[in-house]
Amino acid sequence: MNIKKKYAIGVLLIIVLIVSCYVNYKQPIRVTKEYVGIKYGKSSEEIVEGLNVKIDGYLKRSLPFWSDKFDGRITINGEKAIELDLVYGKKNKYLFGMIKNEENQSIGIYILDNFEKVLTIGEEYNIALPAKTKEEYREVYDRCTELVDKDK
């Protein structure tokens, strides 16, 4: 084989490798997580109720310098399915978006640490996942604050 054919085959293999890596990277990742959490009253500073929450959807990765996206739904106590359309913060450390509750109030939702922690921030109450106690709520809240403050 002459040198031109070897060079052409090498270039073709590199192109095939790059295209296959890109296609694999852009493939949406299925995310299904179930949590036990609490609804925490802002004014009373007490646990309002325990919750079972399920998040189900797809994480869509983007190219560098653009934000990844999550499309899916959150189900609270098996009855409230709310559509989620979330994007990553500036440094891809957490997902953030806005949802509406049953009273049509806007609530911020943060998903942290690769779907290990979730915090919603509303006017009257916050929801922390996973959490069963006030201390666990505080851990989730502090972790969220830490990531958002670093992102500024």
C-alpha positions in Angstrom: 0.0 0.0 0.0 1.3 3.4 -0.8 1.5 6.2 1.7 -1.5 8.1 0.3 -3.8 5.1 0.9 -2.5 4.6 4.4 -3.0 8.3 5.1 -6.6 8.2 3.7 -7.5 5.2 5.8 -6.0 6.8 8.9 -8.0 10.0 8.3 -11.2 8.0 7.7 -10.7 6.0 10.9 -10.3 9.2 12.9 -13.5 10.7 11.4 -15.4 7.5 12.2 -14.1 7.6 15.8 -15.0 11.2 16.3 -18.5 10.8 14.8 -19.2 7.7 17.0 -18.0 9.4 20.1 -20.2 12.4 19.4 -23.3 10.2 18.7 -22.6 8.3 21.9 -22.1 11.5 24.0 -25.3 13.1 22.7 -27.5 10.0 23.4 -30.0 11.0 26.1 -29.5 9.4 29.5 -32.6 8.0 31.2 -33.0 9.1 34.8 -35.4 7.6 37.2 -35.1 8.4 40.9 -37.3 8.0 43.9 -36.9 9.9 47.1 -38.4 10.2 50.6 -38.5 13.9 51.6 -40.2 16.5 53.6 -42.2 19.7 53.0 -40.7 22.3 55.3 -42.8 25.4 56.3 -40.9 28.7 55.9 -42.9 30.7 58.5 -43.3 27.9 61.1 -39.8 26.4 60.5 -41.3 23.0 61.0 -41.9 19.9 59.0 -45.3 20.2 57.3 -45.5 16.6 55.9 -43.5 13.7 54.6 -43.4 13.1 50.9 -42.6 10.3 48.4 -41.3 11.9 45.2 -40.3 10.3 41.8 -38.4 12.1 39.1 -38.4 10.5 35.7 -37.0 11.8 32.4 -34.0 12.2 30.1 -30.8 14.1 30.6 -29.6 15.6 27.3 -26.0 16.5 27.1 -24.8 19.4 25.0 -21.4 20.4 23.6 -19.0 22.3 25.8 -20.0 25.9 26.5 -23.7 25.1 26.3 -25.9 23.9 29.2 -27.1 20.3 29.5 -30.8 19.9 29.8 -33.2 17.6 31.6 -36.8 17.0 30.3 -39.1 14.9 32.4 -41.7 15.0 35.2 -41.8 15.0 39.0 -44.6 13.1 40.8 -45.3 13.9 44.4 -47.1 11.3 46.6 -48.1 9.5 43.4 -50.6 12.1 42.3 -49.1 15.4 41.1 -47.2 15.1 37.8 -45.4 18.3 37.0 -43.5 18.6 33.8 -39.8 19.6 34.2 -37.7 21.5 31.8 -34.4 22.2 33.6 -31.0 23.5 32.5 -27.7 23.4 34.2 -26.3 26.4 36.0 -23.3 28.3 34.6 -20.7 25.7 35.7 -22.8 22.6 35.2 -22.9 21.9 38.9 -26.7 21.8 39.4 -29.9 21.7 37.4 -32.3 24.6 37.8 -35.8 25.4 36.6 -39.2 26.9 37.6 -42.4 24.8 38.1 -45.9 25.8 39.1 -47.6 24.2 42.1 -51.3 23.4 42.6 -52.0 27.1 43.6 -50.3 28.2 40.3 -47.4 29.7 42.3 -43.9 29.6 40.8 -41.4 27.4 42.6 -37.7 27.1 41.9 -36.3 23.6 41.7 -32.7 22.6 42.1 -31.3 19.2 41.4 -27.8 18.7 42.9 -25.0 16.2 42.9 -26.1 14.1 40.0 -29.7 13.7 41.1 -28.7 12.8 44.7 -30.3 15.9 46.3 -33.3 18.0 45.3 -34.5 21.3 46.7 -37.6 23.3 45.8 -38.0 26.8 47.0 -41.5 28.2 47.2 -43.2 31.2 48.8 -44.7 29.2 51.8 -42.6 26.0 51.9 -39.6 24.3 50.6 -39.2 20.6 49.7 -35.9 18.8 50.5 -35.1 15.3 49.1 -33.9 13.0 50.6 -34.7 14.2 54.1 -36.7 13.0 57.0 -35.5 15.4 59.7 -34.9 19.2 60.1 -31.2 18.5 60.1 -31.3 16.6 56.8 -33.4 19.4 55.3 -30.7 21.9 56.4 -27.9 19.7 54.8 -29.7 19.8 51.4 -30.5 23.5 51.7 -26.9 24.3 52.7 -25.5 22.2 49.8 -27.7 24.0 47.3 -26.7 27.4 48.7 -23.1 26.5 48.4 -23.3 25.4 44.7 -25.4 28.4 43.7 -23.1 30.9 45.5 -20.1 29.3 43.7 -21.8 29.7 40.4 -22.1 33.5 40.6 
